[in-house]
Amino acid sequence: MMTRVFITILIALFPLTAYGELSIRIFARTKPVTVVFTPDNGVYLLSDGQHGDVRILPGETVAVTRHAGRVIYMTLSGISGVADSLTFTPAGSSSVFRLRAPARNEAVKTLDGLLKIKSFPGSLQIINVTSVESYLPGVVRAEAGKYGPPDYFKAQAVVARTYVYRNAGRHELDGYNLCDDTHCQVYLGLISELPIIEACRATAGKVLIDRDSMLIVPAFHGNCGGVTASSADVWLAGYPYLVSVNDPWCGYSASSVWKKSLPMNDWNSFLRTKGIKPGEEAVLYSPPGSKPVRVMNRTVQGKSITSEEIRLRFDLRSAYFTLTPAGDSLTVSGRGYGHGVGLCQDGAKAMAEKRVTYDKIITFYYPGISITDIKNARRPVRP
């Protein structure tokens, strides 16, 4: 589940034209130096910019390795060469290929569209060029899970599509739109789960906009613990549609309530890093049985300390908790999973199971927004 912060500085606005193509850096996390390309369906044309195209038939492999700042390739039939970059172009509209990184802990990805590979400092830069709608099911599967009712996946599809169009220039200086890791959205490649594919098709082109027709910041998280958080409280960046919402839907989930015990020595060490002398931080503590605090921002010995700082330091499930001393330890009693801003995935799934439609789910978590076609939306320009 994605629990990341989506904040973009707005400095200018302009009408949005839909992207016909989307370029994604593949294996962005592990940055392999060797990959193996294999067509599954259809013929691909391999071009190295120096010789004529080489036809790569289904089942034939091409090994590509970075060496001395260039790209070396070899086909199963023995054709080889050295180039600055390679392009694998589908010869037909239904061509699909597999890509694996033998020396990295990466799952094999099944992809469609165009593939570009070039040498990059310390690795290969591998870019898949495909369509937004072809890309989305693999993102929804990664971010929303494998199982759920149709309207849950529809809601997640609209959220993911909004993220794509709002952030399609995120890696513009690097020569592509998005990466396939958590820095952008996790992308598994093409998937086979029909409910997710059909949910993306049913909402094709749909995005979320605010009252100024601007694509929204489509934040979401695993479980809000009964009340979502305001972006102004969590990130100090307020949006009128990212406000605190009471959520009665997510309480059934195992992520709704949790506890963790922290050794008092670790807690005291943390206080010292904040410039706080242990022994006067009782203002942070709550009596046993107290309800969790959604946003805590307290002053101890003239120093500010927040629940988000505590969450990050001790790898807590959320910043929605109480602290209670218990001898030589500190008990953290919390609710929810993730930053708590925007759509709560467990709540959205529960709503969909009760036959609440995806549009009602979305407007519940993002009050005041509208669902529209991408042609009616605008996006921010990055500085």
C-alpha positions, 0 to 999 in steps of 0.5 A: 500500500502506498503511504507516500507524500504527494506535494507539488509546488504550483507556480503556473497553470496551463491547459492540459493535453492528454499524454498519448504516451507515457515513458516509465523507467523500469527497475528504477530501484535496483538499477541493473547493469544487465537485462534480458529481453524476450518477446512473448507475443509478436515480433520486435525490431532491434535497432542500435542506430548503426546497422539495419533492424534485427528481427527478434521473434517470440521466444528469442532472447537478447542479453544487454549489458553495460560495459565501459560506458556503452551497451553490449547486446547479443541475440540468441541467434548470435547477432551481437554489437556495441552501441550507445543505446538500443531501441526495441520497437514492436512490429505489430499492435499486440506485441508483448515482451518480458524483461528480467534483471538476472543479478537483481532481486526483481520480479520479471516484468511483462510489458508492451510498447517500446523499450529503450535502453542506454548506458547510464552512470553505473547502470542501464537506463531502461525506459518503457514507452506505453499508453497511460491506460495500458500502464494503469492496471499494473499500478492499481494491482501494486497499490491496491492489492489483488482482491477487492470489489469492483468499485474499490478498484475503480476508485483506486484507478481514478486516483492513480490516473490523476497522479499520472497526469499531475506528475507526468513531468516529474522526471522530465530532466531525466528523460522520462515521465515516471519511475516504476518504484515508490518514488512515483507509483509502483508498476508491476507491468502488465497483469492478468487480473480481469477485475482490475483491468475492467475497473481501469477500462470502466473509468478510462480517462477519468481524473479528479479536479478541484474547483479550479479544474486543477488536478488534485493531489491524490493522496491515499493510505492504508488505514486511517484508524477512524478519522483521516488527517488534514494535509495541513497538519501532516505536511504543512501544505493545506488543500481544501479537499485534503481535510480531516474526515470521520471514517466509520468504515475502516474499523474492521481491519487488522490495521485499525488498532496496533501497539508497540513497546519502545525501550525507555533507553531508545526513547531517551536517546531520541529525546536527546537528539531533539535537544530535550533532556529526559525527565520533563516530557510528561506532556507527551504522555497520556493516561492508560485508556486514553483515545489516540491523538491524530495530530500531536505537536507539543513543546518540551523544554522549548523544543517542538516535537510532533507525532510524525517525527516520533512515527518516522524515528520508531517506524510506527504504523501511523502518527495516530497514537498515545504514549504511556510509560510502562516501567523501563519501556514506553507503550505506543497505542495507535490506530491506522496505517500510513500518513492518514491523508486522503483516501483510506484504502481499507475504508474504501474497500469496505464501502465498495463491499456495501455497494457504495459506488466509486464516485461516492467513495471518492467524494467522501474522502476528497470533499468538494472535488469533481470527477471529470474527463482528462480533457477538462483538467489542468495540471501544475507546472513544476519549477 
